Amino acid sequence: MIEFAGALFRGLQLVSSMLLIGGCVFLAIAGQQGAAPGPSWRTRLVKTFPWLALTLLVGLFGLLATTTAQATGVSGNAWNLQAWIDFLQKTRVGFIWILRAASALAVLAVVLYIRISPPAQWRYIAGAVVAALTLALGSLASHSAAEEQAALATVIYALHLIVASIWFGGLPGVILVASTAVTGPMSEKSCAGEVLSRFSALALYTMITIVVSGLIVANLMIDTNYAGLVATTYGWLLITKLTLLGIILVIASRAKSVWVPALNQSPDSAAAGGQKLQTWVRIEFSLAILLVIVATVLANAVPAKHDVIDHWPYPFRFSIDANWVDPLVRTIVLTGLVFLITAGITIVLGRKKQWATSWRIAVPTMLGILGLGATLYPLSVQSYPETYRKTPVPFDAISIANGVDLFTANCIPCHGPQAKGNGVLAKALPKQPVDLLTEPHTAMHTAGDFFHWLTYGRFNGVMPAFGEKLSEEDRWDLLNFLHANNRGYQSRIITPRILPEQPFLATPNFSYSAHDGSSGTLKDFRGKQDLLLVLFSWPESRERLDRLRFVAGELAKHNTAILAVPMTDVSSDELAVVVRDMPFPVVTQGAREISSSYVLFRRTLSLPDLFGEGTRPKHIEFLFDRFGYLRARWIPQGDGAGWTDVVLLTQQITQLNQEREILPPPGDHVH
């Protein structure tokens, strides 16, 4: 009930603000036209302003009551004055409400002044500006204000609301002016066409701005989760909103090209045009009210990029990543785009050449169907209920290490020891296992696809089902290993020298405890320090550890921490030797998981290590920037002297520290 009341009050304040902005702008662009004394359209429009301002205040106070109840979790606080005061004083949303309420009072004062004053363009402009301020302040508490680039997103969202208000709020004025072309006095009939022509010209640019800014805002709320358009509440509401907008644009186009110009023709044409305009703009206004209601609900829905698609309801999806590598697919899709462009050209050409109605409909329709079929069908991919399910298990070292064990126990005979599809049973199978190491299958298919195949099998039992053999968590662990294994192959281009401004590889998080009592995770270093992660063997790495012990202070001056991880079991006596006088942490708990995961990132261009069980270097060092990306790597076995030259290492660190701030890696789950 509180949620419904909150949506109602939010809609009231939104609609009243939009009508005030649009009404004032309409009067401003009308100039002194229609200023004759008596019950003219101008007088009727201005009379609504004080009531709209009062409705705005009612909506804001209702919004305060419902938001307080929702924030505190107590329904009774909707009527608790002290709870209101606490909410206003202690929350950012409360502070924004105070600003909005103050500007709403200013709106009331301005419209009362407009109501009792003679018509003046500057007064209407002032009313529009103050009402727009109230609306813009509301965007500070929207989804856009929670974006990473909040300032830009909020400005675009506020612009979207304001330009939408100019169009939506101007429609009542259009209806009133159109009625004068039908039944009004001659003094007002003569200027109706001129007034509406001015508004029509403004509405064109307004609609363009609405569409562009709306697409930008929608893209921010969807991000890359395009499946959410047809599988989430936010997506369906957005589609509904766009459908309504499309119908409205058709009506607006007809009004601009036919009915408004008719008002400047003969009296009979003006009357007929005014009648048509009045009827259809009323329909447009009704659709616009419905659109605003949908937009209000949309503003309160969970953005598609944050929503969870637990069940994908369709047997297919569209994916460029999965199909674009095929040259035939590219050719067919591009051909389809040519058909679609041609369909658009024939629409324009048919109107210009005045083709018969049947041809004007049939030709573009046929070309459009051919274009859509050729464009979409080659990009379709078989999908499953789990296709867009988000991985509940984090992409971290513990999960990957368990996945390594599970793969070894269940998958090696067919997929091979490195998941390259070359197991001892592979050649005897009717369907060859795919190469999950070097081929981009883990990038081309979702984690949910792999989870479905693991659960139910594939190719009529050629790949067995593991749904009953492995727990759900184990299946996700196995998938995390496959993704880490493929990312490890991608990391072969990394060298001891960083690629400037190219932080492309995010690696799994890990947890650790060290000999000196310290503990933490890889993420703890983000935003604070660079990290040199050292995977070592004992005693093979003795000399290198001694060298790092000596240069640790110098690296610390460059804001770089060192964390050493044993790759093999180290006895207590050996550990005592390793940590003696060690100025940086040596991991004692979590080492097996870290080494098992990060040894997957061992391949280089010169040593791709693709055959058999692969080799395991005795020593590997990874350099992470302060934002959490793996930027450089040194493997003595393949990279030679490398970071034994401390000058080279400090040069790379210095270059990292000079780079501008970037966003941290994406979430710790594969998709």
N, C-alpha and C positions, 0 to 999 in steps of 0.2 A: 504493500500500500504506500509506504514511504517513497519507494522508487517511482511508482506511478505519479504520485503527487509532485515529486521532484521534477520529473519529465514535463509535467503539465506547466509548472511555474517557469521552468526553463524555456518552454515554448512560448509562454505568454510574454516574457521579457524580450525574447528574440524577435517575435513577430511585431510587437509594438515598436521596438527600436528600428526595425527595418522599414516599417510603414512611415515612421517619422522622418527618417533619412530620405527615403524616396519621395515622400510628399513634399518636403521642403525643396529638394532638388528640382522636382517637377515645376513647382511654383517659380523657382529662380530662373529656370530656362524659359518659362512662359513669358517672362518680362511683364510688361504692363498690359498684355493682351487680355481681353476679357475682364477688364477692371470696372465694367459698368456697375452701377449701384443695383441693389436688389439681390434676390436669391440666386446668384450666379454659381457656376461650378466652383469658382475660387472660394466663395464664402462657405459653401457646403464642405469643401475639403478642409479649410482652416478650422471649422467648428470641431472636427474630429481630433485635432492635435492635443488639447488638454486631456481628453479622455484617454488617448494613447499614452500620454506622459504618466497619468495616474495608473494605468494598467502596467506600465513599465515598473513603477515603484512597487505595486502589489506583487508582480512577478519576482522582483528582487528580494522582497521580504519573505515571500513564500520559499524562495530558493535558499535563503539563509536558514529558515526553520528546518527544511528537509535535509540540507547539507549538515547542519549541526547534529541532527538525529542520526544520520548515517555515519558521521565521523566518530561519534561517541558510542554508537551501538545501542543507544537507549531511545526508544520511540518517544517517550515522554519529554525528552529534551527539545523536541520541536516547539514546545510552548514554554520552555524554561528560559526566562530572561537572563539568568546568571550563566547558563550554559551558552547562550548567544554571546555574552560579553567575553567569556573565556575563549570561545572559538575565534572571535574577532581579534582578540589580543595576542593569541598564542600561535596562530597558524598563518601561513602565507596566503592561503585562499581567503581567510578572513580579512586580511589587510587589503587584498584585491577587491573584496566586496565593499569595503569602506570607500575605496576610491570610486567604485561604480555607483554606489548610492549617492555620493556627493555629486557626481556628474549627472545622475538622474534628476536630482533636485534642481540642478542648473538647467537641465532640459525643461522641466516644468515651468521654471521662471521665464525662460526664453519664449516658450510657446504661449504662455499667458500674455506676454508682451506682444507677440505677433497677433494674438487674437484681438487685442483691443487697439492695435495700431493700424494706420493706413498701410496698404500694400507697399512693400519695398524689397527690392531684390537682396540687399545686404542682410536684412532681417532673416530671410529664408536661408541664406547661406550660413548665417550664424547658427540657426536652428539645426541645420544638417551637420555642421561641424561638431557641435556639442553632443548630438545624438550619436554621431560616429565615434566620438571619444568613449562614450559609454560602452558601445559595442566592441571597440578595439580593446578596452581594458578587460573585457570578458575573455578574450583570446589568451590572456596571460594564465588562465586556469584551464586551458584546453589540453588535449593530447599533444598538440604541436609544441607547447611550452615544455614538455617533458622530453623532447628530442635532444640528441647530442648537440646539434647545431640549433639550439632553441631560439636564438634571436632571429635568425633568418626564417626558420619555420613559422614562428609566431607572426612575423611581419607579413608573410605570404598568406597565412590563414586570415589575419585581420583584413588584408586587402580583399581577399575573396568574399568575406562577409559584407564589407562596405559596398563593393561594386554590385554584389547580389541585391543589396538593399536599394540601391539606386534604381535597378530594374523592377524588383518586386514592389517596392513602395510607390513607384510611379504608376503602377497599373490602375489603382482606383482613380487617379487623375485622368488617365486615358479614357476610362469608362465614362466619367462625368463629362469630359469634353466631347466624346463621341456622341453622347446623348443630345448635346446642343445642336449637332449637325442634323438631328432628326426632328426634335421638338422645341429647341431653344429659340429665343428671339433672334432676329436678323443681325443685331449688333454682335452677338456671340457666334452665330453661324459663320460669319465671314472670316473670323480669326481662328476657328477650330482647326482647319487644315494646317495653318502656319504653326500653331502650337504643337500639334502632333508630329509635324515634319521635324521640328527641332528635337523632340523627344526621341523620335525614331532614329535620327542620326546619332544621338548620344547612346541609344540602346544598342546599336550595332557594336560600337567599341566596348561597351559594357559587357555584352555577351561574350565577346572574344576574350576579355580579361577574366570573366567568370570561368570559362572553359579552361583556359591555360592555368590559372592559379588553382582551380579545382583539381586538375590532373596532377599538379605538383604536390598538393596536399595529400591526394589519394596515394600517390607513389610513395610518399614518406610513411604512410600508415600501412602499406602493403609490403614495402621493401622488395625482397626477392620471393616472397611467399605468394606467387601468383595463383597457386592452387586455391588459396583462401578466397579468391573471388567467387568461386562456385561451391565452396564447402564450409563457409563460416557465415555467421550472422552478419558480420560487418560487410562481407563480400556481397551477399544478397541485397542488403540495404543499399549498398553503393550502386549495384546494377539497377535497382528500382529507381534510385535517384537519377541516374543517367538516362534511363528510359523516359521518365517524366520530362527531363530536360530536353531530350530529343523531340518529343511531341510539342513541347512549348516552342522550341526553335522553329519547327515547321509552321506553327501558327504565326509566330513573330515575323517570319520571312514573308508569309502571305500578306500580313498586315502592311509591312513596309513596301512591298512591291505593287500591291493592288489597292487595298482599301484606303490607306492614308492618301495616296495620290488622287484618288477619286474625290476627296473632300475639296480639292482645289479646281474641280471641273464644274459642270453645269449643276444647277440646284437639284435636279432629279438624281444625277450621279452622286452628288454629295450626300443626299438623303439616303440613297441605297448603300453607299460606302459606309456612311455613319452607322446604319442599321447593322450591316455585316460586322463592322469593327466592334460595335458595342456588344453584340452577341458572342463573338469569338474571343474578345478580350476578357469577357466574364468567364468563359470556359478556361482561358489561359490563367486567369487569376485563381480560379478554383484549383487548377492543377498546381499552381505555384504554392498555394497554401498547403496542399498535400505534400509537395516537394519539401517545404520548410519543416513539416512535421517529420517526414522521413529523415531529413538532415539533423533534426534535433535528437531523434533516437540514435542516429548514426554517431553523433558526437559523444554519446554515452556508451556505445558498444565497445567491446574490446577490439583494438585494431587488429587487422588480419595477421600482421606480422607477429603478434604476440599470442594469437589464438592457437589452440591445439586441434589438429585434425586427427582424431583417433580412428575415424572410419572414413575412408575414401569411397564414396558411393558409386563411382563410375568404373567400368572395366578398362578404361584407357586414360591417358593424359597426353599432353603435348610437351615435347622436350627437344629443344635445339641441340643441347649438349649431347644427347644420346644418338642423334641421327645426322647431324650436320657434317660429320666426317666423311659420309658417303657422297661421292661426286654426283651420282644419279639423283639423290635427294635434293642436293643444291640446285641442280638443273630444273627439276620439276617444280620446286618451290618458287624459283625465280620466274618460271613460266607462268605460274599461278598469279604472281604479283603483276605480271604484264596484263593478264586477263582482267584483274581487278581495276587496274589503271584505265584500261580500255573501256570497261563498264562505266567508270566515272566520266570519261570523255563522251561516250554516247549519250549519257543523260543530258549533258550540256548541249551537245550537238543536236539532239532530238528536239529540245526546246527552241533552239535558235532556228532550225530549219523547219520547225512546225510539222514534224512527222505525225502520222496517224497515231492515235492513242494506243492502239494495240502494239504497234512497233516500238513506241516510246517505253512501253512496259516490258515487252517480251525480250528485246535485244539486251538491255542492261541486266535483266534478271538472269537470262541464260549465261551471259558472260560472267556475272557475279557468282552463280552457282559453280561454274567451271573453275573460276579463280579460287574460290574458297576450298573446293575439293582438292585442287592441285596444291594449294598452299598448306592446308592443315593435315590431310591424310598422311603424307610422307613423314610428318613430324609426330605422328601419334605413336605411343608406346603402350604396350600392355601394362595394366596396373592392377593393384590388389587393395583390399581393405586397409592393409598396413602401410601402403606406399608412403604416405606423408606423416606417419606416426613419428613423433620425436623420440630420440633415444633417451630412455630414463637413466641410463648408466653413463656417468661422465667419461669423457675421453681422457683418461689419465693413466699413469704408469701401472697402478694396481690392476685396472681392468685389462690393459694390454698384456701384462705379464700373464694373467690368467688365460687370456685368449691365446697366447703362444702355447701354453700347456694343452689347451683344448684342441688346438689345431694339430699339434704333434700327435695327440692320442686318437684323433678321429679323421683327419683329412689328408694326411701325407700320402697314403697309398694311391690316391687319385690325383690330388692337386700338386704333389711334389713337396719337398721339404721347404721350398721358398715360395709356395703358392703360384708357381709358374705354369701349372697345368701339365707337368711332365712326370707324374708319379709312375710307379712301376706297373700299375693297373691301367694307366691312361690309354695305351694303345689298344687294349682289349675291349674298351667301352664303345658302344654304338654312337655315343656323342662325346667328342673330345672335351675335357674340362678346359674352361677358359683360362687365359693367363691373367691372374689377378695381381701380378707383380709389376710387369712393365706396361701392360695395356691399361687405359684409363677407365676400366669398368667401374671402379668404386666412385669415380667422379661422374660417370654417365648415368648411373642408377642411384636411387635413394637408398638410405640405410634401411628403410622400411621394405623395399623390394628384396634386399638380401635377407632380411629377417623372415619374410614370407617364404623364400626359397629354403632357408634353413629349417623352418618349421614344418613345411609340407612337402619338401623335396621338389625335384624338377625333372623334366623330360621323361615323364611316365615311369619314374622310379630309378632312372639312371643315376641321378643324385638322390640318395636316400633322405627321408624325413628325419629330423632330429628333435621334433616337437616333444616327443615323449622321453627321449634319451637325455636331453639337456634342458636344464631349467631356463626360464625366460632370461634371467640375468646372465647365465652362461652364454646364451646365444648372442646377446648384445656385446658381451666381452669378446666373443669370437669376431664379431663385426668390427669392433674397435681395433683389434689386431690387424685385420685385413686393410683397414684404412691407414693405420700407422705404417704397415709394410709398404703400401703403395706410395705414401708420402716419403718414406725412406728412400725409395727409388728415385723420386723426384728430387731429392736433396743431393743427388750426385753432382750437380753443377756447383755446389757450395765449395769454396776453397778457403785457404787461410787468409785471403784478402776479401774484404766485404765488397758488395756491389752497392755503391752509394745510392741512397734514397730508394732502395728496393727491398723493403721488408716483406717478402712474399711467403715465408714459411712459418706457420704456427705449429709448435710441437706440443706433445702431451704434458699436462701438469703433473707434478709429483709431490709427495710429502716425504719428509725425512726427519730423523733425529741424529744428532752428531755427538762426537766424543766429548765436546766441550759443554754439553748440556743444552746447546741451542737446538731449535727445531723450527720447522716452517714448511712452506711450499714454494714452488717456482714462482707462483703468482705474487708472492710477498715482495719480490724484487721489482715488480712493475712500478714505474713512476719514481723509483728511488735510485737504483744502481744498475749498471751493466753486470753481467754475471759470466764468469769463466767456469764452466762445468767440466771437471776433469774426471774421466773414467780411466782408472789405472789398474794395473796388475802388479802383484808383488811376488818376487823382487824386481821384475823387469822394469818397473817405472821408478825405481829408487833414485836414479840420477835426476830424472825430471822433477820429482817431488822435492828433492833437495834444492834444485834451481828455483822452483816456485816458492819455496820457503824463503829464499833469499830475496825475491823480487816482489813478494806480497805487499810490502809497504809501499813500493813504488806504484803498483797497480791501484792500491787504495787511494792514493793521491789523485788518480784519474777516475775516482768514483766507481771502481770496479771491485766486486767481491769475487772470491774464489770458493768453490765448493768441490771437494774431492769425494769420489764414489768408487769403492773397490768393485771390480768386475767379477772377482772370484771370492770364495770364502777365505777369510783371513783369520788365522788363529789369534788367540788373545795375546800370545807372546809377540807375534808379528805385528799386531795392531799397536802394541805398546811402542814398538820401534818406529812405526809409521807416524804416530801422533806426537812423538817426543819433540818438544819445542815447536810444534806446528802452529803457525799464526792464523790458520784458517780452518774451518770445520771439516772433519772427515766423517762421512756418513756411516753410522753403525746400524740404524734401522731404516729400512726402505731401500737399501742398496741393491738387493736382488731385483726388485721391480724396476728401479731406475735403469740399471744396466741392461736388463732384458728388453726394455722398451727402446732405449736410446742406441743400442747396438744395431737396430734396424736402420739407423741413419748413417751407416758406415760406408756406403758405396760412393765411389768417385768416378769421374769420366774415364780415368786411366785404368781403374780396377772396378768394373761394374759388378763383379762377384755374383754371377747368375747361375752357376752350375753346382750341382750336388747340394750338399748341406750349407755351402757357403763358408767363408772364413770369418773368424772373430778376431779383430785386431787386439793387440795387447794393450794399446793405449789410444784414447781418443779424447780430444778437447773440443768443446763447443763454446762459442762466444755469442751470448744473447744481448740484445740492446735493452735499454731501460724500459721499453714498451712491451717486452715479452717475445720478440721475434728472434728466431735463430738466424744469425747473419754471417757467421764464418765458422769454419771447422778445420782442425788440423789433425791428421792421422800420420804419425811418423812413418808408418809402413808404406804409404803411397805418396805423401807430400814432401818427403825429404826433410831438410833442416827446419823449414817453417818457423814456428814460434820459439825454437831454441834461441833465435835472434829476438831478444826482448824488445829491441827497437821496433821491429816489424809489428809485434803484438801491440805495443803502446801506440803506434801509428794508427792501427785499425780502431783501437778504443777511442783515441782522440777524434777520429773522423766520425765515429758513431755519436759521440757527445756533441758534435757540432751540428748534427742534423736537427731539423725542426721537429716539433712535437707532432706525433701521429696518433691515431686511434689504436688502442690495444687490440690483440687478436680477437676474433669472434668467439662466441660462447664455447664452453668446454664440452660440446656434444657434436657428433657428426650428424649430417642430415642426408 
